[in-house]
């Protein structure tokens, strides 16, 4: 899944100038959840890691652009929360770009609360930090 997922991320986030190898290493080293079409074609991926003691972190939620807006992101997010809770985590954190109000609205509508802002955020954009009890 590592190869297909890393290529999917690059396709889903074309303006993020991050090499495929970075995503491949990330996806292969943490817990990743994939969504398939017809059990063959990867169309979505979520990646959960542990960066802070006792808290899971959603590092990535990427959907193939041709499948966006069909509820797949919501399903993968719920699945990521289940995986984190099953692993013993009670809180899920994440960060998204401030310049993407659709992302901020997406996570807010799914119970995530803004806990802060990071002006450096990702290398390319200031970010909003979220958390949710799971």
N, C-alpha and C positions, 0 to 999 in steps of 0.2 A: 504494500500500500504506500510505502514511503515515496517511491518515484512518482506515482500517479497523483498523490496528494500534494507533493511539492509543486508539480506542474500546474495543478488546479489552483493553488494559492497565487501563483504568478499570474495566471489568467484572470482570477477574480480581483486582484489588486494590481492592475497594470502600472499605476503611477508610483507604486512603492518600488524604489530601485534597490531591491534586496535580491541577491542571487538565489537561484534554485537550490544550490547546495546548502545555504543557510537553513532554508525551510525543511529540506530533506533531513538534516541532522536534528532539528527541533522535533519534527514529527516522529522520527524514529526513536528519539530518546525519552519522550514523555508519553502519556496516555493519549492516544488519538482515536477518534470515533469517526467512521466514514459512513456516508450514505450512498447507496448504489442504485442505479437504474438497471432493471433487468438482470441483477446480480453480476453485471459485467462492467458497467461504466460508472466511475466515481464522479458524483455530482455535488458532493459536499463533504466538508471535513471540519471537525472541532478538535482542539488540542487543549488538554488540561495538564497543568504542572503544579508543583509546589515550590513557590518562591519564598513564601513567608511561613514561619512556623504555625502550623495549625490551620492554614488557609489554602484552599485550592485556588488556582488562578486559571481563568479562561484566556489562554494566550492567542487563540485563533478561532475564528468562526468564518469559514469561507464557503461560498456557494457558487457553483458554475453560473456565470452571468445569464445563460439561457434558461436557468431554472429559478432565478431569483423572483421573489414576490409570490411564491406558491406555497409558503408555509414551511418549507424545508429548514430554514434557519431556526424557526421556533422549535421544531422537532429535535434538531440536533442540540440546541441549547438545553432542552429538558433532559435529553439523554446524557449530556455532559454533567448536568447537575446530579443525576442519578448515580453516575459513575463516581463522582467526587464524594457524594454522601455514603455510598457503599464502602468507599475506601476510608471512611471515618471523619471526613471533613464536615464541618457545620457551616462554613462560610465560603462563598465563592466570590472572588474579586476579578475585576477586569478593567481594561482601559480602552477607550476609543477616541478617535480624533474629534476635536471640537468642531471642525469644519464639515462634519457629516451629521447634520441634525437628524437625519433618518436613523442613524445608529443610536444616537442619544435617546430618541423617542422609542426605538425598538427595545432597548434594555430597560428603560424606565417603565414601559408598559408591561414588562415581565417581572416586575417586583424589585428591580435593582435600584438602589439609592445612591445618589451622588455623594461621595465622601471627600472629594477634593478635585483639584485641578493641577496639572503639571505643565508649566509653560514650555518645558523642553520636550515632554512626552516622547513621542516617537521622533526620530531624527528629523522628520520632515513636517511635523505638525504638533501644536499644543494639544493636550489630551484631557479628557474627563475620566476620573477614576470612579468606579462603581463597586458596590458590594451588595450581597444578598445572603441572608440566612437560608441555608438549604436543609 
